[in-house]
Amino acid sequence: MEKLNQLKIKIQGLEQALSKLTAEFERATQAKLKCQQEADLTNKTINLANRLVGGLASENVRWADAVAGFKARTAAVSLQSDLFIIVIIYCYTTRVAHDTYMYIHKNVQLRNSEYKSTRIAQ
């Protein structure tokens, strides 16, 4: 009987050790699961960041092409604007020159007619 009691005590000690080890194992398993979830979340964040960087790189190429196109169009518009301004200046100066010519011609004719009329009266 004494042997049976010793075995029961030994079994109780082993069961207590088993329950401690089981609790410790569960804590370790939960910690491992938490670490795994954090690692998965970090990997997901890294993948999203890589996609974002890749997308931004392609946007950089697209924006560079757009800027080059805008510069080319601006140069063409600038040339057109310059030509338009030259034409406006030419038209203005031609009009002023024509008006000046007409003014001078009219005054010369007027003076000539006045001169002729004064000469005839004499």
Number of C-alpha atoms within 10 A of each C-alpha: 6 7 8 9 10 11 12 12 12 12 12 12 12 12 12 12 12 12 12 12 12 12 12 12 12 12 12 12 12 12 12 12 12 12 12 12 12 12 12 12 12 12 12 12 12 12 12 12 12 12 12 12 12 12 12 13 12 12 12 12 12 12 13 12 12 12 12 12 12 12 12 12 12 13 12 12 12 12 12 12 13 12 12 12 12 12 12 12 12 12 12 12 12 12 12 12 12 12 12 12 12 12 12 12 12 12 12 12 12 12 12 12 12 12 12 12 11 10 9 8 7 6
